Amino acid sequence: MKTMLRAGAMLAMALGALSFAAAGQAPSGGAQSSPVQTSPVQGFDLATNFTYKIAKISETTTRFVLPGGSVDAAYTFGGSFRGLGVVIDFNGEAASNVEPGVNLTQISALGGLRYSFLVAKRSPRPVTLYGEVLGGRVSARDSLFPGPSGTTTTAGSLAFQAGGGANIRLTHSISLRMLEADFITTHLPNAANSRQYDVRFSNGVVFHF
């Protein structure tokens, strides 16, 4: 599982870096072509995803998977800012018996910036790569959170997420999210350093408006 976590973190960074680096390959001049063929389509997107977060129990090597789902909404700009967008993400995950008799539910609300870049432009199924950086808050419950004033069953903290993914266009209105990989940090109480470093994988459907 440790190898999986490292591989996931590397994949999240690679997907994000690839989409940002690809921007440097975009032509700055030359023949005129359709915006749909040269850059992500400007407008509003709504995605629904299945998610799988790999997390670790404090002060142990034991890792577990938090399955869940998410909804993210993004707006991609055109013109001089083409490819750049803003995104908000709502995610919920839950697992039973992460330790004997201990469950965990997490809900997060994040917002930030996304950069998208179109590849396979000549294909009837073009692929959009994107990288994003988000920040917000996570709330956790139905578990045990030891802190200076005692142990509680609920807790919350700031959360930071960085990663990226790939969408393949199926129709004018729908894309398939082949994969999104994110590296996530939170600061929930855990009787150690109150820091968590998790990796989350997602796939789903994107609706274009």
N, C-alpha and C positions, 0 to 999 in steps of 0.2 A: 504493500500500500504506500510505503514511503517513496518508492520509485515512481508510482502513479502520480503522487502529489507533485513531485519535482517535474515530471514530464508534463503534467497539466499546467503548472506555472510557466514552464518554458513555452508551451503551446499558446497560452494566453498572451504572453509577451510577443511571441513571434507573429501571431495574427494581427495584433495591434501595430507592431512595428512595420509589418509588410504593407498594410494599407497606407500608413503615413509615408513610407519610403516610395511606394508606387506613385505618389503624387508628383515626385520629381521626374517621372518618365512621361508625364502628360505633355503633348505637343503644345507649344505656345503660339504657333502660327501655322501657315500652310493652307491646304485646301479646306473649304468650308464643308461641314458635315452636320448632321442632325444632332441636337443636344442629347437625344436618347441614346445615340451610338457612341458619344464621346464622354459622357459623364453621368453620374447618378441622376435620376429624374428629380427635379425640384418638387417638393410637396410634402404631404403628411403621410406617415406610415404608422400602422398599428400592428404589433406582433403579439401573438400568444405562444408561450413556450412551455415545454416540459423541462425541468431543471434537476440537476443532480450535483449536490455539493459534497465534496470530500472534506471532512473536518476531523479534528484530533481532540481526544480527551486530555485535559490538562495534566501535565507532569507524567504522562505515560507515552508509550509508542502506539497505543491503540487508536486506530482511525475508524471512522464510520461514515456512512452515506446518508445525507438528508435529501430525500426526494421531495419534489415540490413543483410549483408552477410560477410563471411570471407573465406580466403584461408590460410591454414597453411601448411608448409613443414617441415618435421622433419627427422633427421637421427639418428637411434638408433645403438649404438655400441655393439659389442660382446666381447668375451674374458673376461678379468678381469674387464672390464667396462660394462658388459652386463646390459641392462636396462637403462643405462644413455644415454641421447641424447641431441642434439641441435635442436632448433626449431625457425622458423621465422613465424610471423603471420601478415597478412594484413587484416584490417577490415574496412568496410564502413557502416555507418548508417545514416538515415535521418528521420525527422518527420516534419509535418506541424502544425502550430498553437499550439506550446507548451505553448505559451501565445498568447492572441489575436493579430494576425498579425505578430507574430514572429515565424520563422522556425528555424531549426537547422540541419546541416549536419556535421558529424565527420568522419575523415579518420585517421586511426592509422597504424603505422608500428612498430612492436615490435620484439625483439629477446631475446633468453635466453636458459635456461636449462630445460629439462624434464626428469623425472624418471618414467619408466613404469614397471609394474609387472603383470605377467599372473596369473589369477585365473581360477577356473573351468577347470583345465588342462585336465581332463579325458572326458570332454564333447566334442561332435563333434562341438560345437560352443563355444570355449574358449573365456573368457572375459579378456581384458587388462585394468587395472586401471592405471592411470597416474596422476602425480602431476607436476606442472611447475611453474617457476618464470621467468617473462619476463620484460624487460624494453625497452623504446623507446620514440617515439614522437607521439603526436596527433595533427591534424590540424582541425580547426573548421571554418565554414563559413555560410553565409546566416542567420546570427543571430545578436544579439547585445551583445557586450563585453565591458562594461564600465571599463576604466582604468584611471591612473593618468593624461594622456594627452588627454583624451576624449574617446568617444565611437566609436568602430570600428565594422565592420561587419565580420571581420576575426580575428582569433587568433590561437596561437599554444602554446604548452607546453610539458614538459616531461610527460611521462605516465608510470605507474607501474601496473603490473597485476600478480596476484597469484591465483591459483586455480587448478582444475583437472577435470578428466572426466572418462568415461568408453566406450570402444569400444567392440563390439561383432563381432567375426569373422564369416563371411558368406561363403566366399570361400577363396582359397589360395591368391587371389588378392584383395579382397574387404572386408571391415568391415563396420558395421553400428555404427556411433557415437550416442549412446543412449542419452548421456547427457554430456555436459561440463558446469561447473559453475565457473565463475571467479569474483574476487573482484578487482575493478579497481580504481586507484586514478589518478587524473589529476590536473593541476593548471591553468586552463583557467580564465581570468579576469571575475569577477562577482560582483564587487562593495562591496564585503563582505570580505571573507578571501581568495578568489581565490583558493579554493580547492573544488574538487568534489570527492565524494565517491559513486561509482556506482556498480551495480551487472549486469553481463551479462550471459545469458543462451544460449547455442548453441546445435544444433544437425545437423547431416549431414552424409556424406559418406567419407570413407577413402580408398584410393587406395594404394596398396603395390607394390613396384617395386624391 
